[in-house]
């Protein structure tokens, strides 16, 4: 039995109780594991005021000192990987190794973010006037509202707060009401083991009204959000009232292109891993596969066989794949498959919840493969966010790129080929913010995870992510 944390807000260095209103379910069993409060506007205002009060002193703290705090946060996380992973597994349904892996993955981010303690720099530029100097200084944004999704509640939490902190900002976090418990546990540990400035990190719990209050407040200086494109558009519209800067990492529909000369065994392994990781609930998942006609039959046979060999089961048994996170996500996955079959696709594997007593409760869906897929089908165009692989046969890599670029999304993409020229040209032609050649998931913290088109304007990592949490002040020194 996983012990879940107390479900309170954390504001100005203290825990604030609220009336329990929103149930948190274990997606493998449908048991209620906790009930969280739903903050009102006054609670949100308190959190923002606390952050605002803390930010001036934190922003004036030398970068090397802020870096030491980042390292201390990383050390606390490192000491409690299994604890945080257990809570994450219970609320989100990840297999145990994947839950622990999500937590340990943030340790390298802490190391990377701390390295920016001496690297946030401005510029001195030439003046047009004699005896004048122009400085471009980088200052913190101020108070950052960080809205965290349910699919990677710890990875994205740390991905937002660590760059924000190293840049000198204070933060108010709103975790997803579906998966708030791992964030609460992290805040508990930080409160117990570190002496952070009061108000530097704040946590408010609740649903969409909490997010709306954060985004529309004049006390919020920047909003960073990871989530769906639909919600991202709502946030962008709401933030426009005060012209609040936003960083939005949104949905994706990643294509995987398999050329005729690809290593098929490697492509099958990598694409399937990318498709079923976190039960397909990853914005960078390989959502559709375009395979050259010369190898389509062989690839499909190998892919179906690998899919049917996957192990599903209780997250604590560490299977290949766990459940989806909510009944709504499960229903959307199944309706997407049914729509594709009704439109002429052939069901090659899966297509329904798995059978057996282990799956009588919970939000389970068998890994699914669809053949005879037309590129105009919704299952190819719209984000599914479940373990469903539509396979489209193409006559050339160029045709695959054409189909891939029809999407309104533009986050991640994958190319499998042994030909250098094919790889280079395909990377050039794909309208996506990131492309992987001969591998799939796993962006580096020092890279830049960025979407094009309707996948947003996000990117909290790497040089350009850290600098996004700063604003430029131009200073003219006339010493004539």
Secondary structure as the mmCIF struct_conf table of DSSP 4:
data_model
#
loop_
_struct_conf.conf_type_id
_struct_conf.id
_struct_conf.beg_label_comp_id
_struct_conf.beg_label_asym_id
_struct_conf.beg_label_seq_id
_struct_conf.end_label_comp_id
_struct_conf.end_label_asym_id
_struct_conf.end_label_seq_id
HELX_LH_PP_P HELX_LH_PP_P1 UNK A 2 UNK A 6
STRN STRN1 UNK A 9 UNK A 11
TURN_TY1_P TURN_TY1_P1 UNK A 12 UNK A 13
STRN STRN2 UNK A 14 UNK A 16
STRN STRN3 UNK A 20 UNK A 25
TURN_TY1_P TURN_TY1_P2 UNK A 27 UNK A 29
STRN STRN4 UNK A 32 UNK A 37
HELX_RH_AL_P HELX_RH_AL_P1 UNK A 41 UNK A 60
BEND BEND1 UNK A 61 UNK A 61
HELX_RH_AL_P HELX_RH_AL_P2 UNK A 63 UNK A 79
TURN_TY1_P TURN_TY1_P3 UNK A 80 UNK A 80
HELX_RH_AL_P HELX_RH_AL_P3 UNK A 81 UNK A 92
HELX_RH_AL_P HELX_RH_AL_P4 UNK A 96 UNK A 114
HELX_RH_3T_P HELX_RH_3T_P1 UNK A 115 UNK A 118
TURN_TY1_P TURN_TY1_P4 UNK A 119 UNK A 119
STRN STRN5 UNK A 123 UNK A 125
BEND BEND2 UNK A 128 UNK A 129
TURN_TY1_P TURN_TY1_P5 UNK A 130 UNK A 131
STRN STRN6 UNK A 132 UNK A 140
STRN STRN7 UNK A 143 UNK A 147
BEND BEND3 UNK A 150 UNK A 150
TURN_TY1_P TURN_TY1_P6 UNK A 151 UNK A 154
HELX_RH_AL_P HELX_RH_AL_P5 UNK A 155 UNK A 166
TURN_TY1_P TURN_TY1_P7 UNK A 167 UNK A 168
STRN STRN8 UNK A 170 UNK A 174
BEND BEND4 UNK A 177 UNK A 179
HELX_RH_AL_P HELX_RH_AL_P6 UNK A 181 UNK A 193
HELX_LH_PP_P HELX_LH_PP_P2 UNK A 196 UNK A 197
TURN_TY1_P TURN_TY1_P8 UNK A 198 UNK A 199
BEND BEND5 UNK A 200 UNK A 200
STRN STRN9 UNK A 201 UNK A 203
BEND BEND6 UNK A 207 UNK A 207
HELX_RH_AL_P HELX_RH_AL_P7 UNK A 208 UNK A 216
TURN_TY1_P TURN_TY1_P9 UNK A 218 UNK A 219
STRN STRN10 UNK A 222 UNK A 226
BEND BEND7 UNK A 227 UNK A 227
HELX_RH_AL_P HELX_RH_AL_P8 UNK A 229 UNK A 239
HELX_RH_3T_P HELX_RH_3T_P2 UNK A 240 UNK A 242
TURN_TY1_P TURN_TY1_P10 UNK A 243 UNK A 243
STRN STRN11 UNK A 245 UNK A 249
STRN STRN12 UNK A 254 UNK A 258
TURN_TY1_P TURN_TY1_P11 UNK A 260 UNK A 261
BEND BEND8 UNK A 262 UNK A 262
HELX_RH_AL_P HELX_RH_AL_P9 UNK A 264 UNK A 276
HELX_RH_3T_P HELX_RH_3T_P3 UNK A 277 UNK A 280
TURN_TY1_P TURN_TY1_P12 UNK A 283 UNK A 284
BEND BEND9 UNK A 285 UNK A 285
STRN STRN13 UNK A 286 UNK A 292
TURN_TY1_P TURN_TY1_P13 UNK A 293 UNK A 295
HELX_RH_AL_P HELX_RH_AL_P10 UNK A 296 UNK A 308
TURN_TY1_P TURN_TY1_P14 UNK A 309 UNK A 309
STRN STRN14 UNK A 312 UNK A 312
HELX_RH_3T_P HELX_RH_3T_P4 UNK A 315 UNK A 317
BEND BEND10 UNK A 320 UNK A 320
STRN STRN15 UNK A 321 UNK A 321
BEND BEND11 UNK A 325 UNK A 326
HELX_RH_AL_P HELX_RH_AL_P11 UNK A 327 UNK A 342
TURN_TY1_P TURN_TY1_P15 UNK A 343 UNK A 344
STRN STRN16 UNK A 346 UNK A 349
BEND BEND12 UNK A 352 UNK A 352
HELX_LH_PP_P HELX_LH_PP_P3 UNK A 353 UNK A 355
BEND BEND13 UNK A 356 UNK A 356
HELX_RH_3T_P HELX_RH_3T_P5 UNK A 357 UNK A 359
BEND BEND14 UNK A 360 UNK A 362
STRN STRN17 UNK A 368 UNK A 371
BEND BEND15 UNK A 372 UNK A 372
TURN_TY1_P TURN_TY1_P16 UNK A 375 UNK A 376
BEND BEND16 UNK A 377 UNK A 377
HELX_RH_AL_P HELX_RH_AL_P12 UNK A 378 UNK A 381
BEND BEND17 UNK A 382 UNK A 382
BEND BEND18 UNK A 386 UNK A 387
STRN STRN18 UNK A 388 UNK A 394
BEND BEND19 UNK A 395 UNK A 396
HELX_RH_AL_P HELX_RH_AL_P13 UNK A 397 UNK A 404
TURN_TY1_P TURN_TY1_P17 UNK A 405 UNK A 406
BEND BEND20 UNK A 407 UNK A 408
BEND BEND21 UNK A 411 UNK A 411
STRN STRN19 UNK A 412 UNK A 416
BEND BEND22 UNK A 418 UNK A 418
HELX_RH_AL_P HELX_RH_AL_P14 UNK A 420 UNK A 429
BEND BEND23 UNK A 433 UNK A 433
STRN STRN20 UNK A 434 UNK A 437
BEND BEND24 UNK A 438 UNK A 438
BEND BEND25 UNK A 441 UNK A 441
TURN_TY1_P TURN_TY1_P18 UNK A 445 UNK A 446
BEND BEND26 UNK A 447 UNK A 447
HELX_RH_3T_P HELX_RH_3T_P6 UNK A 453 UNK A 455
STRN STRN21 UNK A 456 UNK A 456
BEND BEND27 UNK A 457 UNK A 457
BEND BEND28 UNK A 461 UNK A 461
HELX_RH_AL_P HELX_RH_AL_P15 UNK A 462 UNK A 468
TURN_TY1_P TURN_TY1_P19 UNK A 469 UNK A 469
STRN STRN22 UNK A 470 UNK A 478
#
